[in-house]
Amino acid sequence: MELIAAIDLLGGRSVRLRQGDFAQPMASGDPSVRAATWAAAGVPRLHLVDLEGARAGMPRAVAALAAVVMAARAAAPLVKVQIAGGLRTEATVGAVLDAGVDAAVLGTAALERPGFLAACAGRWPGRVLAALDLRDGRPAVSGWLRSRDDDALEVAGRLLAEGAAALIVTDTRRDGTLTGPNLALLASFRNAFPVARLVAAGGVRSTGDLLDLERTGLDGAIVGMALATGALRIPDALAALLPQAAPA
């Protein structure tokens, strides 16, 4: 299972929000320093989020994100980077991918404009991911400011059918809380989509949580608050996810 380190940008700083609440920024820091430090420590992939862009519906931190990517690649040239937040047109998706980012993550536009994700996935195969953010089991959009009544599994099925290279499932009630991932929720997605690439987000706090996610069949785990606060150390996380040697 892949460890994916999350860096959320707000006002030029790297922050973590509790349950996506903009009024509760925590674990603030310099995003470029944080990205370089985590990349140098061996994190294979960074998940960068333009929080202001997610709320506004268009990218707001383009220059800051570019600086973060440059810092990460200077520290570890092979680190993968994916960007989310406000990517609601093909032009903005293309701008991100043309700048050398490995993948673009679509959220609100993918849910609310059927066919948009398919168009992007067809144009940039393998480089477009979908984010399904859930509040009390229902999709949350526009920076988690609004909820929809759609059935989550039905939405997930459509996003995957439209060509999402991976589906990121976030329990927004657990995000930034260090209370552990929603394993039952994630297991329901794995059971419904046994061969899809599924990534978990929300609540991860320890190596035990990572191992639980791996046993549940997840392909990746996005971790933010635990890394930013030091509750989870990158060397420990990577060591826990190494393939275990078979007994002699």
C-alpha positions in Angstrom: 0.0 0.0 0.0 1.3 3.5 -0.9 1.9 6.2 1.7 0.6 9.5 0.4 1.5 12.6 2.4 -1.0 15.5 2.3 -0.1 19.1 2.3 -3.1 21.6 2.3 -2.3 25.2 1.3 -4.3 28.1 2.8 -3.0 31.7 2.8 0.4 30.6 1.6 0.9 28.2 4.6 0.6 24.5 5.0 -2.3 23.8 7.3 -4.5 20.9 8.4 -8.2 21.5 9.0 -10.3 19.6 11.4 -13.2 18.0 9.5 -12.5 20.5 6.7 -13.5 23.5 8.9 -11.7 26.6 7.6 -12.2 28.2 11.0 -10.0 25.4 12.6 -6.6 25.6 10.9 -4.0 23.5 12.7 -0.4 22.3 12.3 0.6 25.4 10.3 4.0 25.4 8.5 6.0 26.4 5.5 4.7 24.1 2.7 7.9 24.0 0.7 9.9 23.0 3.7 7.4 20.4 4.7 7.3 19.0 1.2 11.1 18.8 0.8 11.4 17.2 4.3 8.8 14.6 3.6 10.1 13.8 0.1 13.6 13.5 1.4 12.4 11.1 4.1 11.1 8.8 1.4 7.4 9.5 1.0 6.7 8.2 -2.5 3.8 10.6 -3.3 2.5 14.0 -2.2 -1.1 15.1 -2.3 -1.3 18.9 -2.5 -4.6 20.7 -2.0 -5.4 24.3 -2.9 -8.0 24.9 -0.2 -8.8 28.4 -1.4 -9.3 27.0 -4.9 -11.6 24.2 -3.6 -13.8 26.8 -2.0 -13.7 29.3 -4.9 -14.1 26.8 -7.7 -10.9 27.8 -9.5 -7.2 27.5 -8.6 -6.0 30.2 -6.2 -2.5 29.0 -5.2 -0.8 28.2 -8.5 2.5 29.9 -7.7 2.6 28.5 -4.2 1.9 25.0 -5.4 4.6 25.3 -8.1 7.1 26.3 -5.5 6.1 23.3 -3.3 6.5 20.9 -6.2 9.9 22.4 -7.1 11.1 22.0 -3.5 9.9 18.4 -3.3 11.5 17.4 -6.5 14.8 19.1 -5.5 14.8 17.0 -2.4 13.7 13.7 -4.2 13.5 13.9 -8.0 11.4 10.8 -8.2 8.7 11.8 -5.8 5.2 11.7 -7.3 2.9 14.7 -6.9 -0.9 15.0 -7.3 -2.8 18.2 -7.0 -6.4 18.9 -6.0 -8.6 21.9 -5.4 -10.6 24.0 -7.8 -9.8 22.0 -11.0 -13.2 22.4 -12.7 -12.3 23.1 -16.3 -10.1 21.2 -18.8 -7.9 24.3 -19.1 -7.1 24.2 -15.4 -6.5 20.4 -15.4 -4.2 20.8 -18.4 -2.3 23.6 -16.9 -1.5 21.5 -13.8 -0.5 18.5 -15.8 1.5 20.4 -18.3 3.5 21.9 -15.4 4.9 18.5 -14.7 2.5 17.3 -11.9 1.9 13.5 -12.2 -1.9 13.6 -11.6 -4.8 15.9 -11.2 -7.6 15.1 -8.7 -11.1 16.1 -9.7 -13.9 16.5 -7.1 -16.8 18.8 -7.4 -16.8 19.1 -11.2 -16.5 15.3 -11.6 -19.6 14.8 -9.4 -21.8 17.6 -10.7 -20.9 17.5 -14.4 -21.3 14.0 -15.7 -18.9 13.5 -18.6 -16.3 16.0 -17.4 -14.1 13.4 -15.8 -14.4 11.2 -18.9 -13.3 14.0 -21.1 -10.2 14.7 -18.9 -9.4 11.0 -18.5 -9.6 10.5 -22.3 -7.3 13.4 -22.9 -4.8 12.5 -20.1 -5.1 8.7 -19.6 -3.9 7.5 -16.2 -3.3 11.0 -14.8 -6.8 11.9 -13.7 -8.0 10.8 -10.3 -11.4 11.3 -8.6 -12.1 12.4 -5.1 -15.3 11.3 -3.3 -15.6 13.2 -0.1 -18.3 11.9 2.2 -20.1 13.6 5.1 -22.3 11.1 7.0 -22.2 8.9 3.9 -23.3 11.5 1.4 -21.0 13.3 -1.1 -19.7 16.7 0.0 -18.7 19.3 -2.6 -17.4 22.8 -3.0 -14.6 22.5 -0.4 -17.0 20.4 1.7 -19.4 23.4 2.1 -22.3 21.6 0.5 -23.7 18.0 0.6 -25.6 16.1 -2.1 -28.2 13.4 -1.7 -26.6 11.0 -4.2 -25.9 7.4 -3.2 -22.1 7.2 -2.6 -21.6 3.8 -4.2 -23.5 4.8 -7.3 -21.4 8.0 -7.7 -18.2 6.0 -7.2 -19.3 3.5 -9.9 -19.9 6.4 -12.3 -16.5 8.0 -11.6 -14.7 4.8 -12.1 -16.6 4.1 -15.3 -15.7 7.5 -16.6 -12.0 6.6 -16.4 -10.7 7.7 -13.0 -7.3 6.1 -12.5 -8.0 6.0 -8.8 -10.8 6.9 -6.4 -9.9 8.7 -3.2 -12.5 8.1 -0.5 -12.5 10.6 2.4 -14.7 10.4 5.5 -14.8 14.1 6.2 -16.0 13.6 9.8 -12.7 11.9 10.5 -10.4 14.1 8.5 -7.9 15.9 10.8 -9.2 14.3 13.9 -6.7 11.5 14.5 -9.5 9.1 15.5 -8.7 6.3 13.0 -10.1 5.6 9.5 -13.6 4.5 8.8 -12.8 0.9 8.0 -16.4 -0.3 7.6 -17.0 2.5 5.0 -13.8 1.7 3.1 -14.5 -2.0 3.2 -17.9 -1.4 1.5 -16.1 0.4 -1.3 -13.6 -2.4 -1.7 -16.3 -5.0 -1.8 -18.3 -3.0 -4.4 -15.2 -2.4 -6.6 -12.8 -5.2 -6.1 -10.3 -4.3 -8.8 -10.4 -0.5 -8.7 -7.5 1.5 -7.3 -8.9 2.8 -4.0 -7.2 5.3 -1.7 -8.3 6.1 1.8 -8.2 9.5 3.5 -9.4 10.7 6.9 -8.4 9.9 10.4 -5.1 7.9 10.0 -3.1 8.3 13.1 -0.7 5.3 13.5 1.1 2.5 11.8 -1.7 0.3 13.1 -4.2 2.2 11.1 -2.1 1.9 8.0 -1.9 -1.9 8.5 -5.7 -2.0 9.0 -6.2 -0.2 5.7 -3.8 -2.5 4.0 -5.6 -5.6 5.3 -8.9 -4.0 4.1 -7.5 -4.0 0.6 -6.8 -0.3 0.1 -4.1 0.6 -2.4 -3.1 3.9 -0.8 -3.6 6.0 2.3 -3.5 9.8 2.4 -2.0 11.0 5.7 -1.8 14.6 6.8 -2.5 15.6 10.4 -0.5 12.6 11.9 2.6 13.5 9.9 2.3 17.2 10.5 2.0 16.8 14.3 4.5 14.0 14.5 2.0 11.5 15.8 3.2 9.3 12.9 6.8 9.3 11.7 7.5 8.7 8.1 10.3 6.0 8.7 7.9 4.1 10.9 5.1 4.3 8.4 7.3 3.2 5.5 8.7 0.3 7.5 5.3 -0.9 8.4 4.2 -1.0 4.8 7.3 -2.9 3.5 6.5 -6.4 2.3 6.9 -8.8 5.1 9.4 -11.6 4.6 7.9 -15.1 4.4 8.7 -17.3 7.4 11.6 -19.7 6.9 
